[in-house]
């Protein structure tokens, strides 16, 4: 990543580590968090393994493990540099939107299982009522997330029309 001075480079590194720490607190693996944060702040949203090793001062094996995890959860992809055997790791466009959308799919599955469980437990039992309420909560979350994602797309489109990025 190119910056205008060593001070800027240090500030970027501090940000990468700070944001990675927040991601770790939220449950993401430490190396994956650092790699994700480094990709996020790179101008091209992509880096090679060698660039990540240099930027984060970690081993190629650590990069490989982090990228494998990030790829599995759909946050980055691996692309080949044209005319090269070198892989480039690329942050997905709209990574947060896609991540939340996938989470919505998980909520759909959980809601179905919970509704089946509530039916099996019976509406007259405390466990059945509690399980049914949990299913209703997930249904509510899905409805709210759909509306929220629609509003996000509208906001992003409005900013694009105005000539700014979301």
C-alpha positions as CSV (number, residue, x, y, z in Angstrom):
1,X,0.0,0.0,0.0
2,X,1.4,3.4,-0.9
3,X,1.2,6.2,1.6
4,X,2.8,9.6,1.7
5,X,5.0,9.2,4.7
6,X,6.2,6.8,7.3
7,X,3.9,8.5,9.8
8,X,0.9,7.8,7.5
9,X,2.1,4.2,7.1
10,X,2.3,3.8,10.9
11,X,-1.2,5.3,11.3
12,X,-2.6,2.9,8.7
13,X,-0.9,0.0,10.5
14,X,-2.3,1.1,13.8
15,X,-5.8,1.3,12.2
16,X,-5.4,-2.2,10.7
17,X,-4.5,-3.6,14.1
18,X,-7.2,-1.7,15.9
19,X,-10.0,-2.8,13.5
20,X,-8.6,-6.4,13.4
21,X,-8.9,-6.3,17.2
22,X,-12.5,-5.3,17.0
23,X,-13.2,-8.2,14.5
24,X,-11.5,-10.6,16.9
25,X,-13.7,-9.4,19.8
26,X,-16.7,-10.1,17.5
27,X,-15.5,-13.7,17.0
28,X,-13.3,-13.7,13.9
29,X,-10.0,-15.5,13.9
30,X,-7.0,-13.2,14.6
31,X,-5.0,-13.7,11.5
32,X,-8.1,-13.6,9.3
33,X,-9.0,-10.3,10.9
34,X,-5.6,-8.8,10.2
35,X,-5.6,-10.0,6.6
36,X,-9.2,-8.7,6.1
37,X,-8.3,-5.3,7.6
38,X,-5.2,-5.0,5.4
39,X,-7.2,-5.8,2.3
40,X,-9.9,-3.3,3.3
41,X,-7.4,-0.4,3.5
42,X,-5.4,-1.3,0.4
43,X,-6.2,1.0,-2.5
44,X,-7.1,-1.9,-4.9
45,X,-8.8,-4.0,-2.2
46,X,-6.4,-6.8,-3.2
47,X,-2.9,-8.0,-2.3
48,X,-0.6,-10.9,-3.0
49,X,0.6,-13.2,-0.3
50,X,4.0,-11.5,-0.4
51,X,2.4,-8.1,0.1
52,X,0.4,-9.4,3.0
53,X,3.5,-11.0,4.5
54,X,5.4,-7.7,4.2
55,X,2.5,-5.5,5.4
56,X,1.5,-7.6,8.4
57,X,4.9,-9.1,9.2
58,X,3.5,-12.6,9.3
59,X,4.5,-15.9,7.7
60,X,3.2,-17.1,4.3
61,X,1.6,-20.0,6.2
62,X,-0.4,-17.5,8.3
63,X,-1.6,-15.7,5.2
64,X,-2.6,-19.0,3.6
65,X,-4.7,-20.1,6.7
66,X,-6.3,-16.6,7.0
67,X,-7.2,-16.5,3.3
68,X,-8.6,-20.0,3.4
69,X,-10.9,-19.0,6.3
70,X,-11.9,-15.7,4.6
71,X,-12.6,-17.5,1.4
72,X,-14.8,-20.1,3.1
73,X,-16.9,-17.4,4.7
74,X,-17.2,-15.6,1.4
75,X,-15.3,-12.4,2.3
76,X,-12.4,-12.7,-0.2
77,X,-11.6,-14.6,-3.3
78,X,-8.4,-15.7,-5.0
79,X,-7.6,-14.4,-8.4
80,X,-4.6,-15.0,-10.7
81,X,-2.6,-12.0,-11.9
82,X,-2.8,-12.1,-15.7
83,X,0.2,-13.8,-17.2
84,X,1.5,-14.8,-13.8
85,X,1.4,-17.7,-11.4
86,X,1.0,-15.4,-8.5
87,X,-2.3,-15.4,-6.7
88,X,-4.0,-12.1,-5.6
89,X,-6.4,-12.1,-2.7
90,X,-9.4,-9.8,-3.4
91,X,-11.9,-8.3,-1.0
92,X,-15.4,-8.9,-2.4
93,X,-17.4,-5.8,-3.4
94,X,-20.2,-5.1,-1.0
95,X,-18.6,-7.6,1.4
96,X,-20.8,-6.5,4.4
97,X,-24.0,-6.6,2.3
98,X,-23.2,-10.1,1.1
99,X,-22.3,-11.3,4.6
100,X,-25.5,-10.0,6.1
101,X,-27.5,-11.6,3.2
102,X,-25.9,-14.9,4.0
103,X,-26.7,-14.5,7.7
104,X,-30.3,-13.9,6.6
105,X,-30.3,-17.4,5.0
106,X,-29.1,-18.9,8.2
107,X,-31.9,-17.2,10.1
108,X,-34.4,-18.7,7.6
109,X,-33.1,-22.2,8.4
110,X,-33.1,-21.6,12.1
111,X,-36.6,-20.3,12.0
112,X,-37.9,-23.4,10.2
113,X,-36.1,-25.7,12.7
114,X,-37.5,-23.7,15.6
115,X,-41.0,-23.8,14.2
116,X,-40.8,-27.6,13.7
117,X,-39.4,-27.9,17.3
118,X,-42.2,-25.7,18.7
119,X,-44.8,-27.9,17.0
120,X,-43.1,-31.1,18.4
121,X,-42.9,-29.6,21.9
122,X,-46.5,-28.5,21.8
123,X,-48.1,-25.0,22.2
124,X,-49.2,-25.8,25.7
125,X,-45.7,-26.3,27.1
126,X,-43.4,-23.7,28.3
127,X,-40.6,-25.1,26.1
128,X,-43.0,-25.0,23.1
129,X,-44.0,-21.4,23.7
130,X,-40.4,-20.3,24.3
131,X,-39.2,-22.1,21.0
132,X,-42.1,-20.6,19.1
133,X,-41.3,-17.1,20.4
134,X,-37.7,-17.6,19.3
135,X,-38.9,-18.5,15.8
136,X,-41.0,-15.4,15.7
137,X,-38.0,-13.3,16.8
138,X,-36.0,-14.7,13.8
139,X,-38.9,-14.1,11.5
140,X,-39.0,-10.4,12.7
141,X,-35.2,-10.1,12.2
142,X,-35.5,-11.3,8.7
143,X,-38.3,-8.9,7.8
144,X,-36.4,-6.0,9.3
145,X,-33.1,-7.0,7.6
146,X,-34.9,-7.2,4.2
147,X,-36.2,-3.6,4.7
148,X,-32.8,-2.5,5.9
149,X,-31.0,-3.9,2.9
150,X,-33.5,-2.3,0.6
151,X,-32.9,1.0,2.3
152,X,-29.1,0.5,2.0
153,X,-29.4,-0.2,-1.8
154,X,-31.6,3.0,-2.2
155,X,-29.1,5.0,-0.2
156,X,-26.1,3.7,-2.2
157,X,-27.9,4.4,-5.5
158,X,-28.8,7.9,-4.4
159,X,-25.2,8.6,-3.4
160,X,-24.0,7.2,-6.8
161,X,-26.5,9.5,-8.6
162,X,-25.1,12.4,-6.6
163,X,-21.6,11.5,-7.6
164,X,-20.4,10.2,-4.2
165,X,-19.6,6.7,-2.9
166,X,-21.6,5.0,-0.1
